[in-house]
């Protein structure tokens, strides 16, 4: 499990791969071959189900924005809108 800030929950949440009973059935149907596909399952927020990749993208954007604002404040320039 990975911990990351979830923009949807607005809190730090655990992210992990979500397996269902269908995952298990697929593994049985394919004689275990489906196990090879499991690492490709996306990690999701355990509370709201938001994708880990998506949460990270939003966090990155927010960090860039914050940094930009900081730079603008340092240079005493008001951001254009
Ligand atoms: Zn969440």
PDB file of the backbone (N, CA, C, O) and the ligand in Angstrom, with CONECT records:
HET     ZN  A 101       1
ATOM      1  N   UNK A   1       0.850  -1.198   0.000  1.00  0.00           N
ATOM      2  CA  UNK A   1       0.000   0.000   0.000  1.00  0.00           C
ATOM      3  C   UNK A   1       0.886   1.249   0.000  1.00  0.00           C
ATOM      4  O   UNK A   1       1.919   1.299   0.667  1.00  0.00           O
ATOM      5  N   UNK A   2       0.456   2.246  -0.761  1.00  0.00           N
ATOM      6  CA  UNK A   2       1.214   3.494  -0.876  1.00  0.00           C
ATOM      7  C   UNK A   2       0.369   4.615  -0.261  1.00  0.00           C
ATOM      8  O   UNK A   2      -0.849   4.658  -0.435  1.00  0.00           O
ATOM      9  N   UNK A   3       1.032   5.512   0.453  1.00  0.00           N
ATOM     10  CA  UNK A   3       0.308   6.650   1.008  1.00  0.00           C
ATOM     11  C   UNK A   3       0.569   7.886   0.166  1.00  0.00           C
ATOM     12  O   UNK A   3       1.708   8.200  -0.179  1.00  0.00           O
ATOM     13  N   UNK A   4      -0.518   8.579  -0.156  1.00  0.00           N
ATOM     14  CA  UNK A   4      -0.433   9.760  -1.005  1.00  0.00           C
ATOM     15  C   UNK A   4      -1.612  10.670  -0.650  1.00  0.00           C
ATOM     16  O   UNK A   4      -2.648  10.211  -0.168  1.00  0.00           O
ATOM     17  N   UNK A   5      -1.431  11.954  -0.899  1.00  0.00           N
ATOM     18  CA  UNK A   5      -2.528  12.885  -0.649  1.00  0.00           C
ATOM     19  C   UNK A   5      -3.609  12.669  -1.697  1.00  0.00           C
ATOM     20  O   UNK A   5      -3.335  12.715  -2.897  1.00  0.00           O
ATOM     21  N   UNK A   6      -4.832  12.433  -1.249  1.00  0.00           N
ATOM     22  CA  UNK A   6      -5.947  12.229  -2.182  1.00  0.00           C
ATOM     23  C   UNK A   6      -6.700  13.543  -2.342  1.00  0.00           C
ATOM     24  O   UNK A   6      -7.303  14.020  -1.381  1.00  0.00           O
ATOM     25  N   UNK A   7      -6.680  14.149  -3.550  1.00  0.00           N
ATOM     26  CA  UNK A   7      -7.356  15.421  -3.759  1.00  0.00           C
ATOM     27  C   UNK A   7      -8.875  15.287  -3.611  1.00  0.00           C
ATOM     28  O   UNK A   7      -9.566  16.266  -3.330  1.00  0.00           O
ATOM     29  N   UNK A   8      -9.368  14.105  -3.797  1.00  0.00           N
ATOM     30  CA  UNK A   8     -10.813  13.872  -3.700  1.00  0.00           C
ATOM     31  C   UNK A   8     -11.269  13.872  -2.235  1.00  0.00           C
ATOM     32  O   UNK A   8     -12.287  14.472  -1.889  1.00  0.00           O
ATOM     33  N   UNK A   9     -10.503  13.195  -1.393  1.00  0.00           N
ATOM     34  CA  UNK A   9     -10.829  13.120   0.040  1.00  0.00           C
ATOM     35  C   UNK A   9     -10.251  14.309   0.799  1.00  0.00           C
ATOM     36  O   UNK A   9     -10.645  14.591   1.930  1.00  0.00           O
ATOM     37  N   UNK A  10      -9.300  15.007   0.151  1.00  0.00           N
ATOM     38  CA  UNK A  10      -8.589  16.119   0.793  1.00  0.00           C
ATOM     39  C   UNK A  10      -7.890  15.658   2.075  1.00  0.00           C
ATOM     40  O   UNK A  10      -7.901  16.350   3.093  1.00  0.00           O
ATOM     41  N   UNK A  11      -7.283  14.471   1.995  1.00  0.00           N
ATOM     42  CA  UNK A  11      -6.559  13.919   3.138  1.00  0.00           C
ATOM     43  C   UNK A  11      -5.581  12.865   2.628  1.00  0.00           C
ATOM     44  O   UNK A  11      -5.687  12.406   1.490  1.00  0.00           O
ATOM     45  N   UNK A  12      -4.626  12.484   3.480  1.00  0.00           N
ATOM     46  CA  UNK A  12      -3.697  11.416   3.122  1.00  0.00           C
ATOM     47  C   UNK A  12      -4.419  10.082   3.233  1.00  0.00           C
ATOM     48  O   UNK A  12      -5.040   9.777   4.251  1.00  0.00           O
ATOM     49  N   UNK A  13      -4.328   9.303   2.181  1.00  0.00           N
ATOM     50  CA  UNK A  13      -5.023   8.022   2.130  1.00  0.00           C
ATOM     51  C   UNK A  13      -4.076   6.935   1.640  1.00  0.00           C
ATOM     52  O   UNK A  13      -3.058   7.206   1.003  1.00  0.00           O
ATOM     53  N   UNK A  14      -4.438   5.716   1.952  1.00  0.00           N
ATOM     54  CA  UNK A  14      -3.697   4.585   1.409  1.00  0.00           C
ATOM     55  C   UNK A  14      -4.219   4.252   0.021  1.00  0.00           C
ATOM     56  O   UNK A  14      -5.424   4.282  -0.227  1.00  0.00           O
ATOM     57  N   UNK A  15      -3.292   3.932  -0.886  1.00  0.00           N
ATOM     58  CA  UNK A  15      -3.676   3.527  -2.235  1.00  0.00           C
ATOM     59  C   UNK A  15      -3.230   2.084  -2.434  1.00  0.00           C
ATOM     60  O   UNK A  15      -2.086   1.733  -2.144  1.00  0.00           O
ATOM     61  N   UNK A  16      -4.136   1.260  -2.926  1.00  0.00           N
ATOM     62  CA  UNK A  16      -3.748  -0.119  -3.223  1.00  0.00           C
ATOM     63  C   UNK A  16      -4.591  -0.673  -4.361  1.00  0.00           C
ATOM     64  O   UNK A  16      -5.630  -0.117  -4.719  1.00  0.00           O
ATOM     65  N   UNK A  17      -4.123  -1.769  -4.916  1.00  0.00           N
ATOM     66  CA  UNK A  17      -4.850  -2.412  -6.011  1.00  0.00           C
ATOM     67  C   UNK A  17      -6.112  -3.048  -5.454  1.00  0.00           C
ATOM     68  O   UNK A  17      -6.103  -3.689  -4.403  1.00  0.00           O
ATOM     69  N   UNK A  18      -7.174  -2.854  -6.176  1.00  0.00           N
ATOM     70  CA  UNK A  18      -8.460  -3.352  -5.715  1.00  0.00           C
ATOM     71  C   UNK A  18      -8.833  -4.616  -6.487  1.00  0.00           C
ATOM     72  O   UNK A  18      -9.134  -4.564  -7.680  1.00  0.00           O
ATOM     73  N   UNK A  19      -8.808  -5.729  -5.803  1.00  0.00           N
ATOM     74  CA  UNK A  19      -9.179  -6.998  -6.450  1.00  0.00           C
ATOM     75  C   UNK A  19     -10.583  -7.392  -6.001  1.00  0.00           C
ATOM     76  O   UNK A  19     -10.949  -7.224  -4.837  1.00  0.00           O
ATOM     77  N   UNK A  20     -11.339  -7.904  -6.917  1.00  0.00           N
ATOM     78  CA  UNK A  20     -12.694  -8.343  -6.603  1.00  0.00           C
ATOM     79  C   UNK A  20     -12.774  -9.862  -6.752  1.00  0.00           C
ATOM     80  O   UNK A  20     -11.791 -10.522  -7.088  1.00  0.00           O
ATOM     81  N   UNK A  21     -13.942 -10.386  -6.502  1.00  0.00           N
ATOM     82  CA  UNK A  21     -14.180 -11.828  -6.679  1.00  0.00           C
ATOM     83  C   UNK A  21     -13.979 -12.214  -8.142  1.00  0.00           C
ATOM     84  O   UNK A  21     -13.606 -13.348  -8.443  1.00  0.00           O
ATOM     85  N   UNK A  22     -14.232 -11.248  -9.070  1.00  0.00           N
ATOM     86  CA  UNK A  22     -14.060 -11.515 -10.502  1.00  0.00           C
ATOM     87  C   UNK A  22     -12.595 -11.721 -10.849  1.00  0.00           C
ATOM     88  O   UNK A  22     -12.258 -12.493 -11.747  1.00  0.00           O
ATOM     89  N   UNK A  23     -11.728 -11.019 -10.126  1.00  0.00           N
ATOM     90  CA  UNK A  23     -10.296 -11.205 -10.345  1.00  0.00           C
ATOM     91  C   UNK A  23      -9.934 -12.652 -10.037  1.00  0.00           C
ATOM     92  O   UNK A  23      -9.200 -13.301 -10.782  1.00  0.00           O
ATOM     93  N   UNK A  24     -10.464 -13.136  -8.929  1.00  0.00           N
ATOM     94  CA  UNK A  24     -10.195 -14.508  -8.492  1.00  0.00           C
ATOM     95  C   UNK A  24     -10.754 -15.516  -9.504  1.00  0.00           C
ATOM     96  O   UNK A  24     -10.108 -16.512  -9.833  1.00  0.00           O
ATOM     97  N   UNK A  25     -11.969 -15.234  -9.989  1.00  0.00           N
ATOM     98  CA  UNK A  25     -12.602 -16.138 -10.966  1.00  0.00           C
ATOM     99  C   UNK A  25     -11.775 -16.183 -12.254  1.00  0.00           C
ATOM    100  O   UNK A  25     -11.575 -17.245 -12.843  1.00  0.00           O
ATOM    101  N   UNK A  26     -11.292 -14.990 -12.683  1.00  0.00           N
ATOM    102  CA  UNK A  26     -10.470 -14.934 -13.897  1.00  0.00           C
ATOM    103  C   UNK A  26      -9.193 -15.751 -13.729  1.00  0.00           C
ATOM    104  O   UNK A  26      -8.756 -16.441 -14.650  1.00  0.00           O
ATOM    105  N   UNK A  27      -8.602 -15.661 -12.532  1.00  0.00           N
ATOM    106  CA  UNK A  27      -7.377 -16.432 -12.269  1.00  0.00           C
ATOM    107  C   UNK A  27      -7.673 -17.921 -12.389  1.00  0.00           C
ATOM    108  O   UNK A  27      -6.881 -18.676 -12.954  1.00  0.00           O
ATOM    109  N   UNK A  28      -8.828 -18.341 -11.850  1.00  0.00           N
ATOM    110  CA  UNK A  28      -9.208 -19.754 -11.920  1.00  0.00           C
ATOM    111  C   UNK A  28      -9.478 -20.179 -13.363  1.00  0.00           C
ATOM    112  O   UNK A  28      -9.042 -21.245 -13.797  1.00  0.00           O
ATOM    113  N   UNK A  29     -10.211 -19.322 -14.110  1.00  0.00           N
ATOM    114  CA  UNK A  29     -10.580 -19.654 -15.489  1.00  0.00           C
ATOM    115  C   UNK A  29      -9.358 -19.782 -16.390  1.00  0.00           C
ATOM    116  O   UNK A  29      -9.340 -20.601 -17.309  1.00  0.00           O
ATOM    117  N   UNK A  30      -8.345 -18.975 -16.125  1.00  0.00           N
ATOM    118  CA  UNK A  30      -7.161 -18.991 -16.991  1.00  0.00           C
ATOM    119  C   UNK A  30      -6.061 -19.873 -16.405  1.00  0.00           C
ATOM    120  O   UNK A  30      -4.913 -19.795 -16.842  1.00  0.00           O
ATOM    121  N   UNK A  31      -6.391 -20.698 -15.436  1.00  0.00           N
ATOM    122  CA  UNK A  31      -5.444 -21.621 -14.802  1.00  0.00           C
ATOM    123  C   UNK A  31      -4.250 -20.849 -14.217  1.00  0.00           C
ATOM    124  O   UNK A  31      -3.104 -21.293 -14.291  1.00  0.00           O
ATOM    125  N   UNK A  32      -4.552 -19.699 -13.644  1.00  0.00           N
ATOM    126  CA  UNK A  32      -3.514 -18.938 -12.955  1.00  0.00           C
ATOM    127  C   UNK A  32      -2.770 -17.953 -13.837  1.00  0.00           C
ATOM    128  O   UNK A  32      -1.978 -17.152 -13.342  1.00  0.00           O
ATOM    129  N   UNK A  33      -3.019 -18.004 -15.154  1.00  0.00           N
ATOM    130  CA  UNK A  33      -2.299 -17.106 -16.062  1.00  0.00           C
ATOM    131  C   UNK A  33      -2.661 -15.647 -15.806  1.00  0.00           C
ATOM    132  O   UNK A  33      -1.864 -14.747 -16.069  1.00  0.00           O
ATOM    133  N   UNK A  34      -3.872 -15.419 -15.290  1.00  0.00           N
ATOM    134  CA  UNK A  34      -4.331 -14.047 -15.062  1.00  0.00           C
ATOM    135  C   UNK A  34      -3.509 -13.349 -13.977  1.00  0.00           C
ATOM    136  O   UNK A  34      -3.495 -12.122 -13.887  1.00  0.00           O
ATOM    137  N   UNK A  35      -2.827 -14.149 -13.160  1.00  0.00           N
ATOM    138  CA  UNK A  35      -1.974 -13.583 -12.109  1.00  0.00           C
ATOM    139  C   UNK A  35      -0.950 -12.625 -12.727  1.00  0.00           C
ATOM    140  O   UNK A  35      -0.558 -11.637 -12.108  1.00  0.00           O
ATOM    141  N   UNK A  36      -0.524 -12.932 -13.955  1.00  0.00           N
ATOM    142  CA  UNK A  36       0.456 -12.086 -14.641  1.00  0.00           C
ATOM    143  C   UNK A  36      -0.105 -10.696 -14.931  1.00  0.00           C
ATOM    144  O   UNK A  36       0.651  -9.739 -15.097  1.00  0.00           O
ATOM    145  N   UNK A  37      -1.439 -10.587 -14.991  1.00  0.00           N
ATOM    146  CA  UNK A  37      -2.063  -9.304 -15.298  1.00  0.00           C
ATOM    147  C   UNK A  37      -2.257  -8.458 -14.043  1.00  0.00           C
ATOM    148  O   UNK A  37      -2.527  -7.261 -14.139  1.00  0.00           O
ATOM    149  N   UNK A  38      -2.122  -9.066 -12.878  1.00  0.00           N
ATOM    150  CA  UNK A  38      -2.413  -8.352 -11.629  1.00  0.00           C
ATOM    151  C   UNK A  38      -1.537  -7.113 -11.401  1.00  0.00           C
ATOM    152  O   UNK A  38      -2.051  -6.106 -10.915  1.00  0.00           O
ATOM    153  N   UNK A  39      -0.246  -7.143 -11.728  1.00  0.00           N
ATOM    154  CA  UNK A  39       0.558  -5.927 -11.509  1.00  0.00           C
ATOM    155  C   UNK A  39       0.096  -4.739 -12.338  1.00  0.00           C
ATOM    156  O   UNK A  39       0.462  -3.600 -12.047  1.00  0.00           O
ATOM    157  N   UNK A  40      -0.713  -4.996 -13.378  1.00  0.00           N
ATOM    158  CA  UNK A  40      -1.184  -3.909 -14.233  1.00  0.00           C
ATOM    159  C   UNK A  40      -2.488  -3.300 -13.729  1.00  0.00           C
ATOM    160  O   UNK A  40      -2.998  -2.333 -14.296  1.00  0.00           O
ATOM    161  N   UNK A  41      -3.016  -3.878 -12.658  1.00  0.00           N
ATOM    162  CA  UNK A  41      -4.219  -3.293 -12.066  1.00  0.00           C
ATOM    163  C   UNK A  41      -3.846  -1.943 -11.450  1.00  0.00           C
ATOM    164  O   UNK A  41      -2.831  -1.845 -10.760  1.00  0.00           O
ATOM    165  N   UNK A  42      -4.641  -0.911 -11.685  1.00  0.00           N
ATOM    166  CA  UNK A  42      -4.298   0.403 -11.140  1.00  0.00           C
ATOM    167  C   UNK A  42      -4.527   0.472  -9.635  1.00  0.00           C
ATOM    168  O   UNK A  42      -5.443  -0.150  -9.098  1.00  0.00           O
ATOM    169  N   UNK A  43      -3.667   1.247  -8.965  1.00  0.00           N
ATOM    170  CA  UNK A  43      -3.850   1.472  -7.527  1.00  0.00           C
ATOM    171  C   UNK A  43      -4.914   2.539  -7.341  1.00  0.00           C
ATOM    172  O   UNK A  43      -4.980   3.520  -8.082  1.00  0.00           O
ATOM    173  N   UNK A  44      -5.749   2.318  -6.324  1.00  0.00           N
ATOM    174  CA  UNK A  44      -6.841   3.258  -6.069  1.00  0.00           C
ATOM    175  C   UNK A  44      -6.885   3.652  -4.604  1.00  0.00           C
ATOM    176  O   UNK A  44      -6.414   2.928  -3.727  1.00  0.00           O
ATOM    177  N   UNK A  45      -7.470   4.831  -4.363  1.00  0.00           N
ATOM    178  CA  UNK A  45      -7.688   5.289  -2.987  1.00  0.00           C
ATOM    179  C   UNK A  45      -8.638   4.307  -2.303  1.00  0.00           C
ATOM    180  O   UNK A  45      -9.670   3.938  -2.864  1.00  0.00           O
ATOM    181  N   UNK A  46      -8.282   3.888  -1.087  1.00  0.00           N
ATOM    182  CA  UNK A  46      -9.101   2.872  -0.416  1.00  0.00           C
ATOM    183  C   UNK A  46     -10.423   3.451   0.067  1.00  0.00           C
ATOM    184  O   UNK A  46     -11.327   2.698   0.429  1.00  0.00           O
ATOM    185  N   UNK A  47     -10.553   4.791   0.078  1.00  0.00           N
ATOM    186  CA  UNK A  47     -11.799   5.405   0.556  1.00  0.00           C
ATOM    187  C   UNK A  47     -12.716   5.782  -0.610  1.00  0.00           C
ATOM    188  O   UNK A  47     -13.881   5.385  -0.639  1.00  0.00           O
ATOM    189  N   UNK A  48     -12.187   6.555  -1.576  1.00  0.00           N
ATOM    190  CA  UNK A  48     -13.062   7.052  -2.652  1.00  0.00           C
ATOM    191  C   UNK A  48     -12.819   6.343  -3.976  1.00  0.00           C
ATOM    192  O   UNK A  48     -13.622   6.490  -4.898  1.00  0.00           O
ATOM    193  N   UNK A  49     -11.746   5.585  -4.099  1.00  0.00           N
ATOM    194  CA  UNK A  49     -11.503   4.845  -5.340  1.00  0.00           C
ATOM    195  C   UNK A  49     -10.806   5.639  -6.421  1.00  0.00           C
ATOM    196  O   UNK A  49     -10.714   5.187  -7.562  1.00  0.00           O
ATOM    197  N   UNK A  50     -10.309   6.828  -6.074  1.00  0.00           N
ATOM    198  CA  UNK A  50      -9.607   7.641  -7.062  1.00  0.00           C
ATOM    199  C   UNK A  50      -8.307   6.952  -7.474  1.00  0.00           C
ATOM    200  O   UNK A  50      -7.620   6.348  -6.650  1.00  0.00           O
ATOM    201  N   UNK A  51      -7.981   7.053  -8.769  1.00  0.00           N
ATOM    202  CA  UNK A  51      -6.771   6.415  -9.274  1.00  0.00           C
ATOM    203  C   UNK A  51      -5.533   7.094  -8.709  1.00  0.00           C
ATOM    204  O   UNK A  51      -5.483   8.317  -8.575  1.00  0.00           O
ATOM    205  N   UNK A  52      -4.534   6.278  -8.378  1.00  0.00           N
ATOM    206  CA  UNK A  52      -3.292   6.788  -7.806  1.00  0.00           C
ATOM    207  C   UNK A  52      -2.584   7.717  -8.793  1.00  0.00           C
ATOM    208  O   UNK A  52      -2.079   8.772  -8.409  1.00  0.00           O
ATOM    209  N   UNK A  53      -2.552   7.321 -10.057  1.00  0.00           N
ATOM    210  CA  UNK A  53      -1.891   8.136 -11.075  1.00  0.00           C
ATOM    211  C   UNK A  53      -2.556   9.501 -11.194  1.00  0.00           C
ATOM    212  O   UNK A  53      -1.885  10.520 -11.357  1.00  0.00           O
ATOM    213  N   UNK A  54      -3.882   9.506 -11.112  1.00  0.00           N
ATOM    214  CA  UNK A  54      -4.637  10.743 -11.236  1.00  0.00           C
ATOM    215  C   UNK A  54      -4.356  11.659 -10.041  1.00  0.00           C
ATOM    216  O   UNK A  54      -4.140  12.861 -10.193  1.00  0.00           O
ATOM    217  N   UNK A  55      -4.365  11.057  -8.853  1.00  0.00           N
ATOM    218  CA  UNK A  55      -4.101  11.826  -7.633  1.00  0.00           C
ATOM    219  C   UNK A  55      -2.712  12.451  -7.705  1.00  0.00           C
ATOM    220  O   UNK A  55      -2.514  13.602  -7.316  1.00  0.00           O
ATOM    221  N   UNK A  56      -1.755  11.675  -8.208  1.00  0.00           N
ATOM    222  CA  UNK A  56      -0.383  12.175  -8.295  1.00  0.00           C
ATOM    223  C   UNK A  56      -0.284  13.320  -9.285  1.00  0.00           C
ATOM    224  O   UNK A  56       0.430  14.294  -9.047  1.00  0.00           O
ATOM    225  N   UNK A  57      -1.009  13.201 -10.409  1.00  0.00           N
ATOM    226  CA  UNK A  57      -0.995  14.245 -11.430  1.00  0.00           C
ATOM    227  C   UNK A  57      -1.532  15.552 -10.853  1.00  0.00           C
ATOM    228  O   UNK A  57      -0.954  16.620 -11.055  1.00  0.00           O
ATOM    229  N   UNK A  58      -2.645  15.448 -10.131  1.00  0.00           N
ATOM    230  CA  UNK A  58      -3.272  16.634  -9.536  1.00  0.00           C
ATOM    231  C   UNK A  58      -2.345  17.241  -8.488  1.00  0.00           C
ATOM    232  O   UNK A  58      -2.203  18.462  -8.415  1.00  0.00           O
ATOM    233  N   UNK A  59      -1.719  16.400  -7.682  1.00  0.00           N
ATOM    234  CA  UNK A  59      -0.799  16.882  -6.652  1.00  0.00           C
ATOM    235  C   UNK A  59       0.377  17.631  -7.286  1.00  0.00           C
ATOM    236  O   UNK A  59       0.824  18.658  -6.776  1.00  0.00           O
ATOM    237  N   UNK A  60       0.865  17.095  -8.404  1.00  0.00           N
ATOM    238  CA  UNK A  60       2.000  17.707  -9.089  1.00  0.00           C
ATOM    239  C   UNK A  60       1.621  19.091  -9.605  1.00  0.00           C
ATOM    240  O   UNK A  60       2.368  20.057  -9.452  1.00  0.00           O
ATOM    241  N   UNK A  61       0.435  19.164 -10.223  1.00  0.00           N
ATOM    242  CA  UNK A  61      -0.049  20.433 -10.751  1.00  0.00           C
ATOM    243  C   UNK A  61      -0.193  21.458  -9.639  1.00  0.00           C
ATOM    244  O   UNK A  61       0.178  22.622  -9.786  1.00  0.00           O
ATOM    245  N   UNK A  62      -0.746  20.990  -8.510  1.00  0.00           N
ATOM    246  CA  UNK A  62      -0.977  21.897  -7.381  1.00  0.00           C
ATOM    247  C   UNK A  62       0.345  22.420  -6.824  1.00  0.00           C
ATOM    248  O   UNK A  62       0.471  23.588  -6.457  1.00  0.00           O
ATOM    249  N   UNK A  63       1.318  21.524  -6.774  1.00  0.00           N
ATOM    250  CA  UNK A  63       2.638  21.926  -6.272  1.00  0.00           C
ATOM    251  C   UNK A  63       3.250  22.974  -7.183  1.00  0.00           C
ATOM    252  O   UNK A  63       3.829  23.954  -6.714  1.00  0.00           O
ATOM    253  N   UNK A  64       3.121  22.765  -8.500  1.00  0.00           N
ATOM    254  CA  UNK A  64       3.664  23.722  -9.469  1.00  0.00           C
ATOM    255  C   UNK A  64       3.000  25.076  -9.304  1.00  0.00           C
ATOM    256  O   UNK A  64       3.658  26.114  -9.372  1.00  0.00           O
ATOM    257  N   UNK A  65       1.687  25.058  -9.087  1.00  0.00           N
ATOM    258  CA  UNK A  65       0.922  26.286  -8.924  1.00  0.00           C
ATOM    259  C   UNK A  65       1.394  27.022  -7.668  1.00  0.00           C
ATOM    260  O   UNK A  65       1.605  28.234  -7.681  1.00  0.00           O
ATOM    261  N   UNK A  66       1.555  26.257  -6.585  1.00  0.00           N
ATOM    262  CA  UNK A  66       1.987  26.854  -5.324  1.00  0.00           C
ATOM    263  C   UNK A  66       3.362  27.486  -5.477  1.00  0.00           C
ATOM    264  O   UNK A  66       3.628  28.577  -4.972  1.00  0.00           O
ATOM    265  N   UNK A  67       4.232  26.768  -6.189  1.00  0.00           N
ATOM    266  CA  UNK A  67       5.585  27.266  -6.391  1.00  0.00           C
ATOM    267  C   UNK A  67       5.565  28.536  -7.229  1.00  0.00           C
ATOM    268  O   UNK A  67       6.315  29.480  -6.978  1.00  0.00           O
ATOM    269  N   UNK A  68       4.694  28.539  -8.226  1.00  0.00           N
ATOM    270  CA  UNK A  68       4.574  29.705  -9.094  1.00  0.00           C
ATOM    271  C   UNK A  68       4.102  30.912  -8.281  1.00  0.00           C
ATOM    272  O   UNK A  68       4.612  32.022  -8.430  1.00  0.00           O
ATOM    273  N   UNK A  69       3.123  30.665  -7.427  1.00  0.00           N
ATOM    274  CA  UNK A  69       2.601  31.746  -6.594  1.00  0.00           C
ATOM    275  C   UNK A  69       3.692  32.281  -5.683  1.00  0.00           C
ATOM    276  O   UNK A  69       3.816  33.489  -5.479  1.00  0.00           O
ATOM    277  N   UNK A  70       4.488  31.352  -5.132  1.00  0.00           N
ATOM    278  CA  UNK A  70       5.586  31.750  -4.259  1.00  0.00           C
ATOM    279  C   UNK A  70       6.581  32.616  -5.020  1.00  0.00           C
ATOM    280  O   UNK A  70       7.042  33.643  -4.521  1.00  0.00           O
ATOM    281  N   UNK A  71       6.901  32.184  -6.235  1.00  0.00           N
ATOM    282  CA  UNK A  71       7.834  32.943  -7.065  1.00  0.00           C
ATOM    283  C   UNK A  71       7.290  34.327  -7.359  1.00  0.00           C
ATOM    284  O   UNK A  71       8.020  35.317  -7.318  1.00  0.00           O
ATOM    285  N   UNK A  72       5.993  34.385  -7.657  1.00  0.00           N
ATOM    286  CA  UNK A  72       5.373  35.663  -7.954  1.00  0.00           C
ATOM    287  C   UNK A  72       5.420  36.590  -6.746  1.00  0.00           C
ATOM    288  O   UNK A  72       5.647  37.793  -6.878  1.00  0.00           O
ATOM    289  N   UNK A  73       5.204  36.015  -5.574  1.00  0.00           N
ATOM    290  CA  UNK A  73       5.245  36.817  -4.351  1.00  0.00           C
ATOM    291  C   UNK A  73       6.656  37.330  -4.100  1.00  0.00           C
ATOM    292  O   UNK A  73       6.859  38.471  -3.685  1.00  0.00           O
ATOM    293  N   UNK A  74       7.615  36.465  -4.362  1.00  0.00           N
ATOM    294  CA  UNK A  74       9.012  36.858  -4.162  1.00  0.00           C
ATOM    295  C   UNK A  74       9.412  37.990  -5.095  1.00  0.00           C
ATOM    296  O   UNK A  74      10.162  38.891  -4.718  1.00  0.00           O
ATOM    297  N   UNK A  75       8.901  37.928  -6.314  1.00  0.00           N
ATOM    298  CA  UNK A  75       9.243  38.941  -7.312  1.00  0.00           C
ATOM    299  C   UNK A  75       8.314  40.148  -7.232  1.00  0.00           C
ATOM    300  O   UNK A  75       8.493  41.144  -7.934  1.00  0.00           O
ATOM    301  N   UNK A  76       7.317  40.031  -6.359  1.00  0.00           N
ATOM    302  CA  UNK A  76       6.346  41.096  -6.166  1.00  0.00           C
ATOM    303  C   UNK A  76       5.547  41.383  -7.440  1.00  0.00           C
ATOM    304  O   UNK A  76       5.273  42.531  -7.791  1.00  0.00           O
ATOM    305  N   UNK A  77       5.189  40.298  -8.108  1.00  0.00           N
ATOM    306  CA  UNK A  77       4.381  40.424  -9.332  1.00  0.00           C
ATOM    307  C   UNK A  77       3.041  39.747  -9.078  1.00  0.00           C
ATOM    308  O   UNK A  77       3.008  38.615  -8.596  1.00  0.00           O
ATOM    309  N   UNK A  78       1.962  40.399  -9.385  1.00  0.00           N
ATOM    310  CA  UNK A  78       0.647  39.781  -9.206  1.00  0.00           C
ATOM    311  C   UNK A  78       0.335  38.947 -10.440  1.00  0.00           C
ATOM    312  O   UNK A  78       0.520  39.402 -11.569  1.00  0.00           O
ATOM    313  N   UNK A  79      -0.143  37.716 -10.219  1.00  0.00           N
ATOM    314  CA  UNK A  79      -0.417  36.848 -11.380  1.00  0.00           C
ATOM    315  C   UNK A  79      -1.555  37.413 -12.241  1.00  0.00           C
ATOM    316  O   UNK A  79      -2.564  37.904 -11.736  1.00  0.00           O
ATOM    317  N   UNK A  80      -1.353  37.321 -13.542  1.00  0.00           N
ATOM    318  CA  UNK A  80      -2.362  37.818 -14.487  1.00  0.00           C
ATOM    319  C   UNK A  80      -3.516  36.845 -14.564  1.00  0.00           C
ATOM    320  O   UNK A  80      -3.327  35.633 -14.471  1.00  0.00           O
ATOM    321  N   UNK A  81      -4.722  37.385 -14.736  1.00  0.00           N
ATOM    322  CA  UNK A  81      -5.890  36.514 -14.818  1.00  0.00           C
ATOM    323  C   UNK A  81      -6.764  36.929 -15.986  1.00  0.00           C
ATOM    324  O   UNK A  81      -7.804  36.316 -16.228  1.00  0.00           O
TER     325      UNK A  81
HETATM  326 ZN    ZN A 101      -9.772   9.378  -1.814  1.00  0.00          ZN
END
